[in-house]
Amino acid sequence: MKNIFKTYLEDPLLIEKNYITQEKIDELKIIEQSGVKLIEVFKLAINGNIDGETEGVTSRKINQYLNK
């Protein structure tokens, strides 16, 4: 899962739009909170997919997170 997460984070658009820096990507661990909602949504989606959750369950988790 760590490799999948890092691949998403290394998308040039995330770096270009200043959501994250390459240095932050290198030191960020999957279990740590990034403080960036977009990155946390990536984590929820990846975890849900790996755990075999339905799209509905993952969607509800994402909505709950975004509504905090």
N, C-alpha and C positions, 0 to 999 in steps of 0.2 A: 504494500500500500504506500509506503514511503516514496518509492520510485514514481508511482502514478501521481502522487501529490506534488512532488518536486517538478515533474514534467509540466503540470498545469501552471505552477508558479513561475516557471521559466519562460512562459509565453511573453514575447517581446511587448505586446500591448499592455500587459500588467505593469511592466517596468516603465514603458514609455509614458503611461498615464499616472505614474508615481504612486501606484497602489502598494508597491514593494520594491526594494532595492536588491541587487544581486547579493550584497553582503547579508541582508536579512534572510534571503532564501537559504544561503549557506549555513546560517546558524539556527534557523527555525526548526523546531522539532514538531512532528505531527501532533503530539499530545499537548503542546503549548498553545495558548491563545495568542493570536496574532494582533488582535485589536482592529482588524480590518474585516468588515462584514462580508465582503465578496470572497475573501479567502476562507472564512469560516463556513460559508455556504458550499464552497468547493469541498471542504472536509466532510460536511454532512452528506453531500451527494455521493462522494466516493465511498464513504463508510456504508451508506445505505445500499449501494450497488454491490459492494463486496459481501455484505451481510445477507443479500438476497431479499431485501425489503421491496415491497411493491412501490410503484411510483407514488401512489397516494400517501403511503406512510412517510416516505422521504419528503414529499411536498409539504405535509403537515408539520414535520420537524423543521423544515426550512422556514415556513411561515411563522411558526412559534418563535424561532430564533430572531427573525427580522422584526417581530412585533414586541420584542423586549424593550 
